[in-house]
Amino acid sequence: MNDIFLRACRGEKVEYTPVWLMRQAGRYLPQYQAVRANIDFLALCKTPELAAEVTIQPVDILGVDAAILFSDILIPVEAMGMQLVFSDKDGPVFSEPIRNKSAVDRLIIPDAEVDMPFILESIKILREKLKNKVPLIGFSGAPFTLATYMIEGGGSRHFLQTKKMMFQNKRLFDYLMEKLTATLILYLSAQVKAGAQALQIFDTWAGMLSPIDYKNFALPYVKKIIYELKREGLPIIYFVNNCAGILHEVKKSGADIVGIDWRIDIADAIKKLGKKVVVQGNLDPCALFLSEEDIEERVKDILWKGEVARGHVFNLGHGVLPETPVKNVIALVKAVHRLSHI
Amino acid sequence: MNDIFLRACRGEKVEYTPVWLMRQAGRYLPQYQAVRANIDFLALCKTPELAAEVTIQPVDILGVDAAILFSDILIPVEAMGMQLVFSDKDGPVFSEPIRNKSAVDRLIIPDAEVDMPFILESIKILREKLKNKVPLIGFSGAPFTLATYMIEGGGSRHFLQTKKMMFQNKRLFDYLMEKLTATLILYLSAQVKAGAQALQIFDTWAGMLSPIDYKNFALPYVKKIIYELKREGLPIIYFVNNCAGILHEVKKSGADIVGIDWRIDIADAIKKLGKKVVVQGNLDPCALFLSEEDIEERVKDILWKGEVARGHVFNLGHGVLPETPVKNVIALVKAVHRLSHI
């Protein structure tokens, strides 16, 4: 098996820089679209054979150094008892957002084996199928990011309802966050038990908080999850979108690897993160619309700057966009391998 | 006249920290809603007597130290020849976005006196009415931010069309940006001639760029505008939303005052900006939903950190949100004045 990703995550010296891409399985791939033509998004997440199939597609097509389970960050939220609908226009929608104590009372802390067996089944199938290929990353959303969807009822621009709860009813917010934290610890542990070889926690919306609010309302919960998961002994990646202003706090999360978005120079990020963590990132997903030559120039710059970190896993700064040309994604992966080879 | 805002902008020692708020005129004020009940948004921007009225409202109600012309950043874009509609649901919409050379060819470089006389008229009325009160800030959008609306056809999430043009047709993007730059120099000069006493350039979307793209595709144009306007001798504020990762470049813009959003600690921002610029900001607009006591705590923190800058103008990190309680906004302004008084 190609285990270079796991070795890089542990800060070991590696023969080239491993690369995988957030949303490497997805709409930009015709092979994915072919599967999705017959099944809706949530059903696909819940059908292990098909979820495994689309998870493996980018491993074969792109030659990336890790697979990441095809799923959605809101799956455990649905399992907590919230009704989830994916609308083509508005994205994820919870028709009954969390606004008071009784709504949090009603949430359960799901048992993954009972409430999300399909996730564990997907992982088992994948470990079997990936045996001679690459490691499998399990994942979850971070508590703050999941809370925004639960409180707002879906995506948001200003996250006003979330911040209102934080600011006006800290006790209720904490009650919700603690329930999420407990859920995610169990959920991620179950993924590890089923066979996940690394974990990534996605904090897509933490970057909408001021540094002081991130420190008080988001970091403590994710820190607890990372602390609890550490005993499993596998690499834990914490991806924080829009992280530039809060990296000095993100650094304290306990994660082995910090994933960064593209709005910060990776050299700046490494300076802030220090020598104890491996950095993951950070090409702008839109840069995949450049020519192959220009993509290569950007890859060179990121690799060169990444060299001074404890370790570097190449990735985008956010997920692959639906319209991205597949040939450019393939060229990217090749360029990372070729240009970093020692 | 209370000229403390202008003195603070020049880096002079002042008796207390001046404060004004982005979108201080707007929907959260019942007095504004009363005016808007009878007229749509764009028509209000174009009716000098009413635009002046809503501009003055927050000066009287909040006691802020500066007024900012009530208008919209897209007014000069419409004057360039693009058809603009404000939809309640989708915000600003240009039904024919810019995608090729002939679309840019068709844009004119408007003469503010002829094409936007209402703006100049509003400023003249305001200077008359504000005579014994506070200075008047004129403004425009920055070229990059305006270009995103023109290319995307409205608001956007990933700014893919804009970045595609930047990446795949640099010449076309530059052609558009140069036309915008010329337009904005004339537009802001006309505002100064009509009586604006300071200028703010809003770069709402520059923070969606990676540092290298900001440096190449956004900064040079705004720098040119600031350079040209400098000869007018009045303070120029450059507000960059989501600035944390690009402040080392923003610093080079030539602006006298840099406005920052709330996602960065103001102490960090001052460290990055150095001793040559005055800093403006940076309370999270959502923090206005805190209790008055908690608002005060946050004000204290920002004022305390702001003291080490060349100068500090208190503001939010983004515009006042529509649902904001007016009493909290009044409390904020009072707290800034009281807590900073020497």
Interface residues (C-beta under 8 A of the other chain):
Chain A: H158 F159 L160 K163 K164 F167 Q168 G207 M208 L209 S210 P211 I212 D213 N242 A244 G245 I246 H248 W262 R263 I264 D265 D268 D284 P285 C286 A287 F289 L290 S291 D294 D301 G317 L321 E323
Chain B: H158 F159 L160 K163 K164 F167 Q168 G207 M208 L209 S210 P211 I212 D213 N242 A244 G245 I246 H248 W262 R263 I264 D265 D268 D284 P285 C286 A287 F289 L290 S291 D294 R298 D301 G317 L321 E323
